Amino acid sequence: MVRKKSVRGFTLIEAMVVVAVIGVIAAFAFPAYTEYVRSTNRADAKAELSSVAQRLQRCFTAYSAYDDDDCAVHAAITGTNAITSREGLYTITGAVTNTTYTLTATPVAGTMQASDAKCTTLTLNQAGVRGATGTDAGSCW
């Protein structure tokens, strides 16, 4: 009496079906994940904008002007100068006058945020008005 040895395993068709299913899932999941990471990285810009605004407010309290020569943060964000955010994803620049300022957060080239078309820049002014540019600017803040 000869027993047949049973063969276990996957056929090529079964393996290809699994690969195809994984490919379809990845095609939808990766872009969604990438967009999620970009949106959470915007917190880096928001935090740094708030920090710089707070330092400018301290200057205004101490010197009665945002652009006083003794205000170190003013010199750090005007002209060709910029402050880099803590995570290194954004640079903060500003347009500062005696009584007003507008801060702008711009993504650093070469980072994931540089390809963020939905929110290309974030802005904040002395009145606390938040702004943004991009294809979905209304949901940036």
C-alpha positions in Angstrom: 0.0 0.0 0.0 1.5 3.3 -1.2 0.4 6.5 0.4 0.3 9.7 -1.5 2.1 12.5 0.1 -0.1 15.5 0.3 1.5 18.8 -0.8 0.7 21.9 1.0 1.4 25.5 -0.1 0.2 28.3 -2.2 -0.3 28.3 -5.9 1.1 31.1 -8.0 -2.4 32.4 -8.6 -3.1 32.7 -4.9 0.1 34.5 -4.3 -0.5 37.0 -7.1 -4.0 37.7 -5.8 -2.5 38.5 -2.4 0.1 40.8 -4.0 -2.7 42.6 -6.0 -4.8 43.1 -2.9 -1.9 44.5 -1.0 -1.1 46.8 -3.9 -4.6 48.2 -4.0 -4.6 48.8 -0.3 -1.2 50.5 -0.4 -2.4 52.7 -3.3 -5.1 54.2 -1.1 -3.4 54.1 2.3 0.0 55.7 1.5 -1.3 59.0 0.1 -3.8 59.3 3.1 -0.9 58.6 5.5 1.3 61.1 3.8 -1.4 63.8 4.0 -2.0 63.0 7.7 1.7 63.4 8.5 1.8 66.8 6.6 -1.2 68.0 8.5 0.2 67.1 11.9 3.6 68.7 10.9 1.8 72.0 10.5 1.7 72.1 14.3 5.4 72.9 14.2 4.7 76.1 12.2 1.8 77.0 14.5 3.8 76.6 17.6 6.8 78.6 16.3 4.5 81.4 15.0 2.9 81.6 18.4 6.3 81.7 20.2 7.6 84.5 17.9 4.4 86.5 18.3 4.6 86.1 22.1 8.2 87.4 22.0 7.2 90.4 19.9 4.4 91.2 22.3 7.0 91.2 25.1 9.0 93.7 23.1 6.0 95.9 22.6 5.3 95.8 26.3 8.9 96.7 27.2 9.7 99.2 24.4 6.2 100.3 23.1 7.2 99.2 19.6 7.6 95.9 17.8 10.5 97.1 15.8 12.7 98.6 18.6 16.4 98.1 18.1 16.7 96.3 21.5 14.1 93.7 20.4 16.2 90.7 19.5 13.4 88.8 17.9 12.7 91.7 15.5 16.2 91.5 14.1 16.0 87.7 13.9 13.0 87.6 11.6 13.4 90.7 9.3 15.6 91.4 6.3 17.2 88.3 5.1 17.0 86.7 8.6 14.6 83.9 9.6 14.0 81.7 12.6 13.8 78.0 11.9 11.1 76.1 13.7 12.0 73.5 16.4 11.5 70.5 14.1 13.3 72.3 11.2 10.3 72.1 8.9 9.5 75.8 8.6 11.2 79.2 8.6 9.6 82.1 10.2 10.0 85.6 8.7 8.2 88.8 9.5 7.1 92.2 8.3 7.4 94.4 11.4 6.5 98.0 11.9 6.3 100.2 15.0 2.7 99.0 15.8 2.1 96.0 13.6 3.6 92.8 12.4 2.8 89.9 10.1 4.6 86.6 10.6 4.9 84.1 7.9 5.8 80.4 8.2 7.2 78.9 5.0 8.2 75.2 4.6 11.9 74.5 4.4 13.0 73.1 1.0 13.8 69.5 1.0 11.4 68.6 3.8 8.1 66.8 3.5 6.3 70.1 4.1 7.8 71.6 1.0 5.3 69.6 -1.1 2.3 70.6 1.0 0.1 72.2 -1.6 -2.9 72.5 0.7 -1.1 74.9 3.1 1.9 76.5 1.4 2.3 79.3 4.0 0.8 80.1 7.4 0.5 83.7 8.7 -0.2 85.4 12.0 -0.5 89.1 12.8 -0.5 91.3 15.9 -4.3 91.1 16.2 -4.2 87.3 16.3 -5.6 87.0 12.8 -4.5 83.7 11.3 -4.1 83.2 7.5 -2.9 80.7 5.1 -2.2 80.2 1.4 -2.7 77.0 -0.6 -5.4 74.9 -2.2 -7.2 74.3 1.1 -6.2 77.4 3.1 -9.4 77.4 5.0 -8.5 74.3 7.0 -4.8 75.0 7.7 -5.3 76.4 11.2 
